[in-house]
Amino acid sequence: MKPQDIPTPFYIVYEDKLRENLELISRVKSEAGVKIIMAFKANALWKTFPIIREYVADSTASSLNEMYLGNEMLGGEVHSYCPAYTPETINEFIAGSSHLTFNSISQWKRFREYVDKWNSDCGNHHVSPGLRVNPQCSVIETDIYNPALPGSRFGVTADMIGDSLPEGIEGLHFHSLCESDSHALAKVLEAFEQQFGKYLNRVKWVNMGGGHLMTRKDYDVNHLITLLKEFKSRHPHLEVIMEPGSAFTWQTGDLITSVVDVVENQGVKTAIIDASFACHMPDCLEMPYQPAIAESCEQGDDTIAYRLGGNSCLSGDYVGDWYFKKPLVTGDRLTLKDMNHYTTVKTTMFNGIQHPAIVLCNHNGRCSYLRRFDYNDYKTRMS
Ligand SMILES: Cc1ncc(COP(=O)(O)O)c(C=O)c1O
């Protein structure tokens, strides 16, 4: 099956692009001597995991479901971090995780005895407890993705810890980046070492969180490797862990849609597509950002401007404008670029509109369905 033979709408994941990202991540891992694990929050298309597992089998989970998926479908270590564990979830987290990061000192005090009990009873499956710290170094412009905003609920500050780390803590975790470059990491690392350096000789590992967009074309990978090596030479006893999500599936897939009508109101032309920004590309409204469309062009003297509107009843379910050389007509296919990381995991079935299928395009350009959705999928999410 070729992409052009597949009815729209569908997400398409390109195996060769995924492998390119995985190869770069593997290079950083081996040259810098760090552990890089995959964050499920950005990608949970588990039928692609046999490809991912060839390079990386360890993952980070932010919920029990992600943890189960890591154990079942990737099979490596699962490092869990969840803002708050509960008496109902803690034992499951302990049994399924290699590392368990606590978001607050009160969480650690509440659940330490569960971890200690497991570690004394359970032979060779040691769970390594860590504490999330907040270096309060703000390098992200979009507030919704910024864990360093004043009043953030994520992680403890050095003044909350005081002179020494709570007993039993084996690692420190910080997450302060989002689609960031290595220079932003350098700033955060400086703040981290200034504020938390005094605790580092007490711990075995440091997890530098996610947001390292090392697979973006303009990312200075060599600078990242140097930065990590320098950090490691200052703290040779530490295992360094990074848990990017987006970097794994950055620019590895698109959403292919068709125009189903073109309407015009007060001079604004809207092409309605057989997909929805609200349901199938939520970050376009949340971030917000305008995705690239393969068939569009730069604005010029003879180009025509269109909004694209989702096929839902939400008034704000549109993004604009793009420019085209020819008028759009019903049946035209449009390729919304880079719709894999965070997109496929965040979709909803709002309005019950047709959910895009998920397709894998292998290195020969041959496609196969990973999943198709029908009325039953919509119905079984409700009761
Ligand atoms: C704790 C934590 N780790 C890792 C990630 C993955 O970040 P990214 O996908 O930006 O690399 C996130 C994203 O929100 C996160 O909150």
The ligand as a Gaussian input file, in Angstrom:
#p B3LYP/6-31G(d) Opt

LIG

0 1
 C        9.259000      15.159000      33.872000
 C        9.332000      15.178000      32.382000
 N       10.272000      14.436000      31.771000
 C       10.380000      14.393000      30.426000
 C        9.517000      15.126000      29.619000
 C        9.661000      15.038000      28.119000
 O        9.940000      16.288000      27.581000
 P       10.133000      16.506000      26.014000
 O        9.110000      15.716000      25.301000
 O        9.926000      17.986000      25.844000
 O       11.509000      16.075000      25.678000
 C        8.526000      15.932000      30.221000
 C        7.594000      16.717000      29.415000
 O        6.719000      17.380000      29.874000
 C        8.424000      15.938000      31.643000
 O        7.481000      16.665000      32.263000

